[in-house]
Amino acid sequence: MTTTLMTSLSLIATAFADKNLLASSSTTNTGRPKKILTFMISPGRTSTRSMCLLFNKYLHQRCAHNLFGEARVEDVESFVEGITQNYHPTTTTTTRKKARFESALDEAIERKGLTFFTDVPFFMPGMPCRLLVEYPEARFLYIHRDRMEHFDSVLRMHCKWDAPINCLNANNKALRELSWGSYFQTFCDEHSKICGEKGDEVQKNNLTSLMSSIWLAHLEDYEQSVRECIPTSKLLNISLGWYNETSETKLFQTFFELPEDNNDSLALHFSRLHINDDLMPRRRQRMFNKWRPLIMLTGPEQSSTLVSGAMRKALNETFEVGIKKICPKELINPACQTSNHRAELYAKCIPSLYRQKAEMWNTCSSSDLENVFHEAQNLGSWKFTKDVHLNGWHLKTLYKRGHPLFVVFRKPEHTFPASRDRGGGGIHFAFWRSLISTTPESVRMLPAGADLLRLRNYAKYVFDAIVKQRDHHIFAGTTGIRGIQECLGHFFHFWHLITVAKSLNVPVFSVESLLLSNSRDEALIVLKASGACTSLSIGSAEMCEAFVDNLREMQSVPTWMHVNVTEIFKDASSFSSVSLMLDREKKYYEHTKCAPVLSTLTSWCRDNIKNCATVSDVYSGATVGTTLDYLSPLKQGGVTNIDEIFNRTFSPRGLLLPGGEEKRTTEAKRLQDSVVYAAVIMGAFFTLAGLVRFFRSRKSLEVVQVI
């Protein structure tokens, strides 16, 4: 209680220490605070009203929110289009007739003393570039927001304000269509299908999905134009939660020339203003919430229980409240929750096989994700969890939220054939089937979505070609078509996680790089090389050492949480990670047809997808260039032609194993033996027929001689 009281007193003292944040900042020659002409050019629903209040109330700069929201669309268009007409920035204002919108803006600046402008129409495409020409000393502020959450908020605003007001005014509607994008006309025409009977509840459907796609394309084009014409020295890019991030708060202070010693005061003032904004409900509860547990992103049957067990032990984590006893320690897995309410809430954001809703590539709004962790924290502030269902979007969102993260996986040849009784194969299968059924628009909205879509389409082409094979005897004795789908699910799951992780510098390492290391020091070198031994991931060097020690101790005995242990290890004395992996590889090449499919897919990806070579090297095994360089068969001196390995595998001649050695598969040997048996039988038949003919001829000759 004393600590809480002291914290509250500290915040109060900070809040009242300096009401005027500009008091000690750069000033003019007259001693007055320096005022900077600023245009907030991010779209509405990015705290435009809250930012306006901050500048008005605490920075003592006059702000205009939506001042020109009903300006004549012709005047705004003529101003923006002026950038492409015969006009040069050096032309003086006395020799050029100003556009009506420009005159109104000049009056607001010069006569009314306004220095901060935001909302419609200042995020209209082309507007920022034109403003920079007219006001070269101006600065520009862009606040970024989670795309899905942003559009959800925009729809609510459209239903609340635009449907009953601006959609009924031709000028206002045209101005907003230019600002928000071409979908706005559709919204005005069809808002009754979106806003519900009372007009205050957004009903998502195919129409809103289409509108979302149009808006996202519009927003990406707009942001690209901003980057191209506004110099970085004049543009501040920050996130919606900038005041909770020390680095972004400092950027804000530097950009607007505010004193650094008012960091806490600035954050507190804005957070209070933002709390009153209906943009972010329950912001007060989350404002100073710094609970960010470590999360391991992995998949089923990736030795994840072994790795997470070692991690839990290193962190002295014993928390397991609220999850079913039959479940592993996956604390945010909807299917593992003892409470149906909590399971339903988690399922809005966390994919799983809960109630057979295998939508593995769905996303959610940031508010829904916040609700997941708010509910989780009600059970207790645990330190660590793993999850086997998260995709690259979740990784990026958790990264932006400030969670320490790492990705761990096992190579496909040590994963398959998957164990059906534990559900691992079902989750891998769900990743593939869900990806195939996800609309192209939804795939594109994911991080690296465009590349993911191209790769998916090619994989589907390859898979369909395999399914159309007339001779399905090639799958005899293997996991068949289903097994290939499971391998594709594994590939796409980890391709996406690794691609996004690499773009964010989130640590990624394979299980093999640790379990097959020759020593403790070698395992630590691999772990540190991945970047995992920092505060952004596992933690300090001491924490990494404890984790490796636990892992080496726990991997020394065969247990179901290690990998699929086969009958050859009934005698524990014969068990080792090396022999276990070799046994897994043997079964992978004998009982699945995954190798040629993944090799073909990886080869195409390397040639056609940016940065895929790096991702493929990571997916193929441990850190490249070390003694733990467990790469795919293609890199071990064997066949290097993809078509050749594909044809060899899907023909009766045999299957390529590591080292380039050609091994006959069971079905190939059976087919060859069948041919031999058939030849022997046919030879015996013809021999017998020849003997019969010989004896008949001889008997006929004897009869003739007797006569």
N, C-alpha and C positions, 0 to 999 in steps of 0.2 A: 504493500500500500504506500509506503514511504517513497519507493522508487517511482511509482506512478505519479504521486504528488509532485515530486521533483521534476519529472519530465514535463508535466503540465505547466508548472511555474516557469520552466525554461522556455517553453513555446510561447507563453504569454509575454515574457520579457522580450523575446525576439520580435514578436509581433508589434510591440509598442516602442521598440528601440528607435525606429526611424520611420515615421509615417511617409515621409517624402523620399522615395528611393533614388530620386535624382539629385538630392541635396548636395552630395559630394561627388557627383559625376562631372563629366566635361561640361564646361559652361561657356557662354558667349562672353564677349568683351564687356557687356553690360552687367555681368554677374548672374544673369538669369540661366536657368537650366537649359541645356542644349536640346532643341527639339528636332526630331528627325522625321521627315516625310516618309511614311511607310504605307505600303499597299499589301494587305493580306490577300494573297491570290489563290489560296486553297479553297476548294468548293465549300458550300454551306455544310453544316453539321460537323464541323471540325473545331468547335469551341469558338466560333467567330464572335458570338455575343459576349462570352466570358472574357475573351482577349480584349474586346472593345472596352469592357468595364475596367479591366486591369489598367489600361492606358489612361482612361478617364480619371479613375478614382485614386490610383496610387502612383502613376507616373506623370500625372498632371499634364497629359496631352489630350487635346480634344479629338474625339473619335466619332466617325459617322458609320453606323451600322445600317446597311440597306437604305442609305440616303437616296440612291439612284435606282431603287428597285422598281420604280414605275416610270423611269425615263422613257422617252419615245424611242422605240426600237430603231427607227430610221436614223436618229441622231447618234445612237451608240454605234450602229454599223458603219456610218460614215466616218466616225472617229477612228474606229479600229482599222478600216480599210485605207485610211490615210497613210498607213505605213508602206503601202505598195504603190502609191501615186507619186507624181513628180514632186517630191518633197525632200529636202535635205536638212539634217539637223542644224546646220549652220545658219539656215535662213532665220532671220529675226522675226519676232512676232509682229512687228509693225509693217512688214511687207507681205504678210500672208493673212488671209482671212481664216479665223479660227472656226472650227466646227462648233455647233451649238453645245454639244456635250462637253467639249473642252472648255468652253467659256464658263459653263456652270461649275466645272471642276475647279477652274482657276479662281472663281469667286469664292468657292467653299474654302479654298486654301488661303487666299490673300485677305478676304474681307472677314470671313467667319473664323479664321485661325485654326481650321481643322488640319490635323497632321496624320491621322490614322484612318484608313478607308478599308472596308471589308464587305463581304457578301455580294449579291447580285449588283452590277454585272462584272465585278472585278475578276471573276474566274472564267469569263467568257474567252474561248480560244482566240488568240491574237491580241487580247487586251494587255497582258503583261509586257509584251514586246513593244507595243505602241506607247505604253506609259513610260517605259525606259527612255524612249526617244524624246518624249515631251518633257520628262522630268529626270534628267540624267543623274541628279544627286539623290534620287529616291532609293529606298531600300525595300526589299520584298520578303515577305514571310510566308512560308508554306508549311502547314501542319499536316502530317500524314496520319492516316487512320487505317486500321484493318479493313480491307476491302469489303468483306461480307458484312461486318458490323456497320460499316459506313452506309452501305446501300440499304440495309434494314432501317437505319435511322432516317435516311432520305425518304424512303417509302412512307414512314410514319408522318414525316413532315408534309409530304405531298397530300396525304389523306386529310391531315388536320387543317392545313392552310390553303394549299393550292386547289384542291378539288372544289371547295365552296367559294373561293375568291378569285384566284388568278386564272383558273381554267375558264372562267366566265368573262374574262376581259381579253379581247383579241391582242392588244398591245402587250400586256403582261405575259400572256401565254407565249407569244412569239419571242419575247426577251428571254424567258426561261428555257425555251426550247434551244435557243442559241447557247445558253449557259450550261444547261444540264445535258443536252444531247437530244437526238431525234426521237428518243423513246418518250419524251415528255408529251408529245402530241398523242401518242397511243394511250398514255396514262389518262389524259384528260377525256379521251373518247370512251375509255373502258374502266374508269375508276370505280364504278359500281360493282365490278367483278373483283376488285382488289381491296377496297376499303370496308367491305361488309355492309350490312343493312344500316347500321348507325353511323357509318363513315369514320369510325375511330379504331377499327381493328383490322390490321393488314392480313389478308388471306393469300398465302403464297400458292402459286399454281404455275402452269406452263407459261402463262402470260408474264408473270413476274420474273420467271427464269429468262425469258427472251429479253425483257427489259434490262435485266442485270447484265446480260452479255453485251448488249448495245452500250450500256453505260460504262462498263469496264473498258471496252475498246476506245470509247470517247475519252475516258480519263487517261488511259495510257498515252494516247496521241497528244493530249493536252500537256501532260507532264513532260513528254519528250520535247515539245516545242518550248516549254519553259527552260529546260536544261540547255537548249541550243541557243537561246537568245539572252538569257539573264546571266551575267558573270557570277561566278561563285562568290566573289567578294561582296556582291550586293544581294545575295540570296541566302536566307537562313532556312534550312530544312530540319525540322524537329518532329518528334512523334507527339501523339495526342497526350501521352502521359509524361511529357518533358519535365514537368515540375517535380516528378518523383525520381528523376535520374540526375545525379549530380553533374555528370558530364554535359548533358543537354542544358541544364540550368546555367552552367558556366558559359556555354556557347551563346545562350540568350543574353546573358549579361555583357559579354564581350561585344556582340553584334550591335546591341543598343547602348553600349558605352555606360553600363551601370556599374556601381562599385561592387567589388567582389565580396566585401564583408556583409552584404545584404542578401546573401544566397538563401539562407533559411527564411528570411522575411519574405522574399519574393515568392518562394515556393508556397509558403503558408497563405499569403494573400490570394494567389491564383487558385489554390486548391479550395479555398472558401468560396470564391466566386463560382468555381466550376461545380461545386456541390449543389448550388442553387439552380444549375442548368439541368433541364430534364434529359440532356444527352446521356449522362452517366449516372443512373440510379445507384444508390448505396455506395457512392464514392467515399463518403466520410468513413464508412467502416473499413474500406480498403486502403485509405490514403497512406497511412503509415505502416501498412502490413508488409513486412519484409520477409515473410515466411516463404522461402524458395527451396524446397527439398531437392536433392539430387535424384535425377531420373535416368534410368538405363533403358534405351530403346533397342529392342531386339525382336526375335521371332520365336515360334515354338520349336522345340528340339534343337536349340542352339547352345546347349550346355548352360542355358540361362539361369536355371535354378542353382547350379554349381557356382556360377560367377556371382549371382546376386547373394547367395549364401555367404560367400567369402567377403563380399562388400558389406553386408549387414553385420557380420562379425567384426570387421575392421572399424565400423562406425558405432559398435556396441548398440545396434538397433534391435529392439525386441518387439516393436509395435506390430500387432496383428488384430487390432480391434475392428469389428464390423465386417470381416470377410469370412466366408464359409470355410470350415475345417478341411474340406476336400480340395480346396484351391491352393495353388502356390501363393507366395506373398506378393500378389499383384493388387495393390491397395486401391487403384482407381479402375479396375476392370469391372464393368457393370455386371457381368455374369457371376462375379464372386461376392457380391454384396448380400448381406443378410437382410437388408431392408429393401423392399420393393420400391419405395419412394426414392431412395438413394440410387438404386439401380436405374430407374427411369431417368433421373436427373443426369447421371453420368452418361447414359446412352445417347444423350443429345450431342455429345462431343467425342466420346471415346468409342471407337468401333470395337465390336466383339461379335461373338456368335450368340449373344443374349437374345433369347426368343427367336433365334434363327434369322435375325436381321443382319445378314452378312454384307453390310455396305461399308467396305473397308476403305473407300477413297472419299468419303464424305468429309465436309468441313463443318464448322459451326461459327457462331458469332463469338466475339471476345467476351461478351457479357455471359454467355452460356458457359464458357470455359472458366470464367471467374467464379461462377456459381458452383462448378465442380470442386474447385479448391476451397471455396468458402465452406461448403458442406463437409469436405474432407477434414478441414481444420477443426470443425466442430467435434470430431472424434478424437482429435489430438494432433499435435504438431510433430508428425513423424519426420525422419531424416532422409529416408531413401525408399524408392520403390522401382520395380521394373515393370515394363509393359510390352507385350508381344504383338500388339495390334496397331500401333501408331505408324502413320506414314510421314512423308517429308513435310507436309503442311503442319502437322502437330509439332514436329521438331522445330520448325521455324517460329511458330507461335510461342512455344515454350521458351525458346532462346530469347525472343523479344521480351517475354515476360520476366526474364532474368534468372531462369533455372540453370543450375549447373547440369551438364548433360554429357553422355557418351553413348556411342553406338557399338554394339558387339554382335558378331555373327559367326556362323560356321560355314565353311565351304559346302557347296551342294553335294560333293562326293562324300562328305562326312555327315550329311543330313538324310539323304535318301538311300533306300526306300524308307518313307516316313512310317512311324508307328500309328496305325489307325485307332488303336484302342485308347490312346491318350489325346486324340483330337488334333495332333500336330498337322497331319496331312490335310485335315478339314480346313484349318486356318490358311494354309498355303493355297489350297484349292480356292478358297473364298477370295483371296487377294486377286487371283487370275480372273475368276468368273465375274467378280465385282468390277474389275477394271474394264472388261469387255463390255459390260452392260452400262457403264457410265457414259453419259453423253459427251461428245467432243467439247462442247462449251464448258462443261464442268471440269473436264480434264485440263483444259487450257488455264483454268483459274487457279490450279495448283502451282506451287513453286516448280520451275522448270517444266511447266505444263505442256508447252509447245513441243519440246523434245520428247517428253513422255508420250504424247499422243502419236508422234511419228513412229517411235519405237514400238508402241502398242500395235499400230496398224501393220507394221512389218511382221511382228511376231504372230499376229492373227493370220496373216497371209501364209507364213511358214506352217503354222499349226493346221490350217485348213487343208493345205497340200498333203500333210501327213494323214489326216483323217480320211482323205479321199483315196488313199492307197487301197487298191483292191485286195492285195494279199496281206491280210492281217495276221498271217502266221508268224510274221516277223516279231510280233509282240508275245508270242508263246513263252511262258516261263518268266515274264516280266510284269511290272506293275501297269503296263499298257498305256492307253490314252490318258487315263486318270493320273497316272504317275507323271506323265509329261506336263499335265496341267499344274500339278503340285510344284514341279520344278520351276515352271514359268512364274507361278505366284511368288516363290522364294526369290527368283531373279528380280522381278519388278519391285517387290517390297524393298529389297536392299539396294537396288539400283537407285531408287528414289531417295531413300534415307542417306546413302553415301553421297549422292550428288548434292543434296541440300546441305548435308553436314560439311562437305568440303568447301562449299561456297561461304559458309559461316565460320569455318575453322573449328567446328565441333569435333572432338576426338573420335576416331573410328579405329577399331582394331579387331582382328580375327581371334577366335578362341584358340585356334591352332598355334598362333604366334606365342601364346602363353603356355598352353599345355604341353607343347612339343619343344619348348626351350630346353637347352642343355643344362642350364643353371639358373639360380635365382637372379644373378646379376644380368644374365641375358634377357630374362623376362622383364626386369626393371628397365633395361635399355629400350626394349620394344615399347613398353608402356609410356616411358618419358618421351620417346620419339613421336608418339601419337599426339602428344600435347595433353594427355589426361592428368598429369600431376600438377595441376594448377587449381586455383580457386574457382575457375570456370567449369571444372569437371570434378574429378574424384577428390582433389584437394592437394595437400602438401606432399612433399617427398616421403615423409614419415607415414602418411596415410597410404600412399602407394605401396610402400614396403610391407605394411601390415596386410594389405589386400593380397599382394603376391604370396606372402608367407602362408596366409590362410588358404589360398587357392592351391598351392603346391601340397599342402597337407591334406586337403579335402579330395584332391584328384587321385590320391594314391590307392584308393580302394574302389572296386567296381560298385556302383550304385546307380539306381535308375535316374537320379538327378544329374548324372555325368553325361552319358549318351546312351543310346540303345545298346545294352550289353547282351551279347549273344551267348549261345550255349558253350562256346569255346572257353568262356571265362568262369565256368563253374568252380574251378580251382583258383582261388584268389591269388595264390602265389605266382600264377602265370600271367597275371594282369599287368598291363602297362598302357599308357596313353598311346605309345607308338604302335603296339600290336593292335590296340583297339581301332585306331584310325585306319590301319592297313586292312583290317577285317571289314570296316565300313566301306572302304574304297572298292574292295573285291565285290561286295554285294551291290554297290552302286553300278558298276560296269556290267555285272552279270544279270541283274534283275531290273534295271531301268533302261530306258532309251533316251535319257536326258542329255547325255554328253554331246551328241551331234546337234541337237536342237539349240542348246545354250551356246555351243561353239559358233554355229551359224549366226545366231542372234548377236553375239558379242562382236563377231567380225564385221557385220553390217553396221553396228553401233559405232565401232571405232572409225569407220570410213565416213559416216554420215552425221554423227552427233558430236557437237563441240564438247571437248573435255571428257569424252567417253573413254578414251584410252587410259586416262588416270583412274577413272572410276572402275574400269574393268580390271586394272592391275590390283586395285584394292580388293575387289570382289574375289579375285582369283586366289588370294591367300594373304600371307604375312607381308611385312614391310619389304618392298622390293630392294634387292641389293644386299641383303643380310644373309646369314647362314640359314635363316628360316624362310627362304624364298620358295614357298610351296606354291608353284604356279600351275596353271592348267596343263594338260597333256600336250597342247599345241606348242608350249614353250620349253618342253623337255627334250628337244632334239628329235621328235618324231615327225609325223606328217604335218606339214604346214599349210596345205591347201584345204580350205574348208569344204569345197565340193567333194574332195577325195575322202575326207573323214566321214562326211555325210553319206556318201554312196557306199562306203565300206560298212558302215553300221547298219544301214537299211538295205543290205543285200545279204544273201545267205553265206557270203564269203567269210564274214567274221567281224570282230569288234576291236577297235584300237584301244589299247591300254597304255598307261604311262610308260615312257621309254621307247615308244615306237614299236613295241612288239605286238604282232597281230595274233590275237587269241580267238579261237572259234567259240561262238556262243553255243549254248545248249541246243537251241532250235536249229542252228546251222549244222551242228554235228548230226542232229537227228535227221535233218533233210538229206545230208550226204549219205548217212548210213542207209536211209530208205532207198536212195538210188542204187546203192551197192546191193542191198537185199533184192530189189526188183530185178537187177541185172542177173544175179545168181539164179533167181527163180526162173526167169525167162531162159537162161542158158540151160538149166536143167530140163525145162519143158522141151526145148528143141532137141536136146540130146536124147531124151526119152522117145520123142517122135521119130528120130532117126533110127534108133534101135528097133522100134516097132516095124518101121518100113523095111529095115534090113532083114529081120526074121520072116516077115511076110514074103519078101522076094525069094528068100532061100527056100521057104516051104513050097512056094509055087514051082520053083525049079525042080525040087524033088518029085513033085506030083507028075510033072511033064516027063521026067526020066522014067518013072514007073510005067507010065502009059506006053 
